[in-house]
């Protein structure tokens, strides 16, 4: 049985009384747009759209195209990164760190740090993209460095990159209207950069980020098949659509002919390996009972229910802290063929040998490596550039 779009629209309209509906932007789903109960009812209704692999794949393609259309990228040709600069290599205990910038589109620079294993191995390394969530320059934070350094010690080449408006990416404020569009463009460029490194195995590419970085993870994983393992942390929720314009500020969830959620977007990754990390202190509190079973059901259409997992930390809050990282390391090791034994001590992954570097050591632009002169500066100028793309 299939439910008509009219039926879904009426159902959704009835839920708006409980939602953060914005009459000035009726095509957006923002923040805690639904109650958890209404989200459960909506997802129960969603399952009437599909019942097998073929019907799901048709809808998954619809979702992916809806993201591109809503983000104004349906006709956009993503260029290869240019003006790549890698500098200031720091050799540490089992890994190295370098500072990186490259141009994603003319005048816009992606900034980040590249972590690599110190020892060369036979063949090439797995590659992992590590976007971060919201905060005060989280790329420099200890928890980001710990994750990236440990994964590098396990044998991965890891790229941690800035959200716009954070770290070295200060060409505009973070909350420009089309932030979501620019972060998809930058994420695509970051993936191309990683794939272009000579030491990276193109068949072993993973991505993991927390909060807003989790949103970046499941959106880019939905849009690009070259990502083989996805680990969105503390973000996949049936009722919460992302509280920032970089997540829900463009109409990627509500399209003229269908409604979707972040749960369905994450499910488009099926049947490739995905780990959902959730906790009891944020909008992922119901993941074991709602979001995870929903996604696992989609994976069952591919006979791959064992490829999606959930680690729920009921007594924890919203972060990418030590126990969440301890949950993620073995999953990435398993599916990206990393050597987790290199970092084990007394039965757990040992992060104590990692060195937490200073802001100055990790910053990309300095006196010796200035921001290129063609960089577009200011919110209005960056927005005008995005309007033309």
PAMAR-811943 format. One record per residue (C-alpha): residue in one letter; x, y, z. Coordinates in pm, whole numbers, plus 32768, in hexadecimal, padded with zeros to 4 digits. Example, Ala and Ser with C-alpha at 12.3 -4.5 7.8 and 13.67 -1.06 7.14 Angstrom:
# PAMAR-811943
a84CE7E3E830Cs85577F9682CA
***
This chain:
# PAMAR-811943
x800080008000x808781587FA5x8029829B8050x7FE383C37F71x80A685037F95x7F5F85B17FF0x7F3084C38115x809484FD818Ax806986748163x7F2D86748235x7FD5859D833Bx810086858345x802787BC834Bx7F738734847Bx80BF8713852Ex8124887A84F0x806088E68622x8169883286EEx828E889B8617x837889C385EFx82C58A3184B7x83498B768424x82358C25835Cx833B8D0282B8x83EE8BCF8231x82E28AC1820Cx83C389E1813Ax84BD89AE8256x84C988AC836Dx85A5893D847Dx860C88DD85DBx8522880086A7x842488108591x835186F08619x830786568768x83A684FD8797x824B84608792x81EB850C864Ex833984A885B7x82F0833C8608x819A83548563x822983FF8433x833682F78403x823681E3842Bx81798286830Ex82B882AD8243x82E78135823Bx81AA8116816Dx826981B5804Ex8351808B8026x835E7F1F8086x84897E917FCDx85DA7EE47F36x85547F647DEBx844F804E7E7Dx854580D07F80x865481127E7Ex855D81DD7DB3x850782AF7EE3x867682CC7F4Cx86C883607DFAx85A984537E29x863A84BB7F7Ax879784EF7EEDx871485BF7DCDx864386847EC4x877C86DF7F88x8826875C7E4Dx86F1881A7DDDx86B188B17F34x881E89187F59x881E89B27DFBx892188B97D82x885D87E77C89x890E88847B5Fx8A5588CC7C0Fx8B9288257B92x8C7387EC7CBEx8DD7884D7C58x8F1687AC7CCFx8FC6886B7DE7x90D0895D7D72x91E48A317E0Fx923889187F00x93348977800Ex93B6887D8111x94B28900820Ex954A88F4836Ax956A877D8394x9587870D84FDx960D85AC853Dx9576851D867Ax954D83CD8729x94D882E58614x944183F08537x947B85438497x93A6867D8476x93AD877C835Dx92EC88BD831Dx922188CB81DDx916089BF8104x90C8899E7FABx8FCB8A4F7ED3x8E7389A97EB7x8DE38AAC7DCAx8E948BE07D4Dx8ECC8CC47E74x8E628BCD7F87x8F698B0F8050x8F3B89D3811Cx902489BE8248x9088889C8323x918B87A983A3x920B866C8303x9269854D83EBx9335842B835Ex93D182ED83EAx95408318843Bx959D81C583B0x9562816C8247x949E802D8213x94837F4180F0x938C7FD27FFAx92BF81088040x920D818F8173x909A81AA81B3x9021831381A7x8F3783B282A5x8E8985048299x8E52859F83F1x8D6986CC83F1x8D1A87668542x8BE887F085F0x8B97894E866Cx8C6989FE876Fx8D918AE48793x8E818A718684x8E5088FB86C8x8F5D888D85D1x905D88FF86D2x8FAA885287F3x904B872D88A8x8F2C863F885Ax8F53867B86E3x90CC865086F4x90AA851087C1x8FBF847286C5x909184CC8597x91E084748634x9167832086ABx90D182C7855Ax921B832B84B6x92DA824C85A8x91EF81338540x925F816383D7x916D82608341x91AE83A5828Cx90BF84978337x904A85F182D0x8FA286D283D2x8F12880D8338x8E66894A83AFx8CFB89A7839Ex8CD68AFA82F8x8D098C1783ECx8DE18B4484D3x8F528AF684F9x900B8B8983D1x8ECF8B9A82FCx8E748D02834Bx8E0D8D8381F4x8CA88DA78273x8BE58D7583B2x8B668C1483EDx89F28C5E83D8x89D78CED827Dx88908C9081D3x89288B9580E3x8A1D8AF981DAx8996899C818Dx89E189C7801Bx8B448A3B805Cx8B8C89278156x8B1B881E805Cx8C0188BC7F59x8D2088C38053x8CDA875E80C3x8CE686E57F5Cx8E2F879C7F2Cx8EB98703806Cx8E5F85AA7FEBx8F0685F17E9Dx903B866D7F53x904D85308024x9016844F7EF6x912585087E38x923684BE7F36x932583B57EB1x932582EF7FF7x91A982C6800Ax90EB818F7F9Fx8FB8820B7EE3x8EF880CF7F3Fx8F1E810880B8x8E86825B8105x8DCE82A88247x8D2F83DB82E3x8CD584328448x8C6F857084FAx8BA185DB8625x8A6E86BA8640x8A7B87A98515x8B9F86D7849Cx8AB685AD84B5x89C5866483D0x8ADF86A282DCx8B36853082F6x89E284A1829Cx899D85A78190x8AE7857980D8x8AD283FF8108x897B840A8062x89FA84D77F3Dx8B44842C7EEFx8B6482B57EBFx8CDB82C27EEDx8CAA82D58066x8CA6816980D5x8C788183824Fx8BA9828A8303x8BA382DC8478x8AC0840284CFx8AE284468644x89CF84D98725x890285638606x881384758550x86BC84C885DEx855984998566x84D685DC85FDx860686C385FDx8672874A84AAx87A6880B8516x87A0895485CCx88828A1B84E3x885A8AA88385x898089CD831Bx88A2889C835Ex873C8908831Cx87498A66828Ax86F489F48129x85CC891B80BBx867087C480A9x856B87168181x8426879C80F6x840B87837F7Dx82E087CE7E9Bx8287865C7E7Cx830285BD7FBFx837385F08127x84A9854E81BCx8575855682FDx86DC85278369x868A83BD83B9x862A83738252x8757843781D3x883E836482ADx878F82278234x87E9827380CBx894681F68124x88C4808F812Ax89537F8E8100x8AAC801B8152x8B29800A82BCx8AA2811983A1x8ABD814E8518x89CB823185D4x8A5582B3871Dx894883428801x891D83B38968x881883FD8A71x885585728A84x87E985F68930x870185B88808x8795845C87CFx870083DE8915x86048300885Cx86F88270875Cx86F1810787E1x857480FE87D2x852181CF869Fx8634824985B6x8710811485C2x85F780168586x857380EC8469x86C580F683BBx870A7F888406x85C47F308358x863D7FE6821Fx87857F268232x86BC7DE38245x863D7E2480E4x87A67DE58077x87D57CBD8165x88D27D9C8216x88337DE08369x897B7D7D840Ex8A2E7E9E835Ex89827FAD842Bx89C67FC785A0x896A80A986C2x8A3680F687F9x895681AB88F1x89F082528A23x88BE829C8AF6x897783538C0Ax8A3E84398B27x8A0085858A80x8A3B862B8930x8BAC861188D1x8CB6853C8827x8D5384DE8974x8E3683BB89D3x8D2E82A889ECx8C93830D88A2x8DE882FE87FEx8E2881AB88A0x8CE7813287FAx8D4681BB86A5x8EAE813F868Bx8E617FC7866Dx8D4A80058572x8E2B80D0848Cx8F467FD784C2x8E667EB7845Cx8DDC7F4A831Dx8F07801C82ACx90047F0D8303x90C57FD98400x91B77F4384FCx91117F898649x92147EB486FFx93107FCB86C4x925480AB87B5x91D47FB488B9x92457FB68A25x91A77EE48B35x907C7E938A5Ex901F7FF389EFx909A80E988EBx91AF81BB8984x91A3832D892Cx929F83998A34x93C483998941x931F849A885Fx939C85FE8879x92978711888Bx9326882B87BAx92EB899F87E7x92128A7E8710x934D8B1C8681x93E089CB8621x92A289638568x923F8AAA84C6x924C8AAD834Cx92798C1C82FDx939C8CD88397x94A98DD0832Fx955F8CC98261x941D8C3A81CFx93238D5881A7x91BE8D3A812Cx91D38D517FAFx918A8EA57F1Ex90658E297E4Cx8FA18DBE7F83x8E408E4A7F88x8E088EFF80D2x8CC78F5C8187x8B6B8EC881A9x8AD48F8E808Ax8BF18F3B7F9Fx8BEC8DC67FF2x8A718DBD7FCCx8A898E6E7E7Bx8B858D687E09x8A9C8C4D7E75x89788CF17DC1x8A3C8CDB7C7Ex8A8F8B697CA8
***
